Amino acid sequence: MIAGVECSATAADGHNALAMLVRREGETISALLRRLDKAVGRYYLTDEPTDEINPH
């Protein structure tokens, strides 16, 4: 559990957090991992991380 989030998926490259996603109600783990894959791809295209865990 991270910051009160029951289930999350995160990805980092050793220096940067690329994506931190929160599992949505009713979302399967497989669907969450597909979203994580897309978020990582977006990071490498735009250099902007996706962060659903920490409020901005």
N, C-alpha and C positions, 0 to 999 in steps of 0.2 A: 504494500500500500504506500503510495506517494502522496503527500499533502492531502490526505483524506480521499484520494481517488482509489476506488476498489480494484480497478484493472486498467492497465495502461500498456502501451508499446512505445519503446524509445529506440533511437538509433543515434550513434555518434561515430566520428571518424578518428578518435584519439585526441583531437584538439577542440572540436566543436560538437555541440548538440545539433544534429540535423533535423530531428523530428521527435516530438513528444505528444503522443495521441492518447486520448481518453476513450475507452470502450463505451460505445453508445448503448442505451437500453435495447436489448433484443439483438444486438450485433453479435455475430459469431466471431470466434477468434480468427478464423480464416478471412473474414471480411475486414477485420481490424488490421491484419497483416497485409492485406492488399492495399488498404489505405496508407499504411506505413510505407510500403514500397513506392507508391505514387508520391508521397510527401518527400521521400529521399530523392526521387527523380527530380521533383520540383526544386529541391535545394541545389542540386548540381546544375540546373538550368538558370536559376535566378539568384543563387547565393543567399537566399533568405530561408531561415529555418521555420518549421511549423511548430507552434507551441500551444497546445490546448490545456496544459497543466498549470502554468504560471500566468496569472492575470497580467495584462500589459498596462 
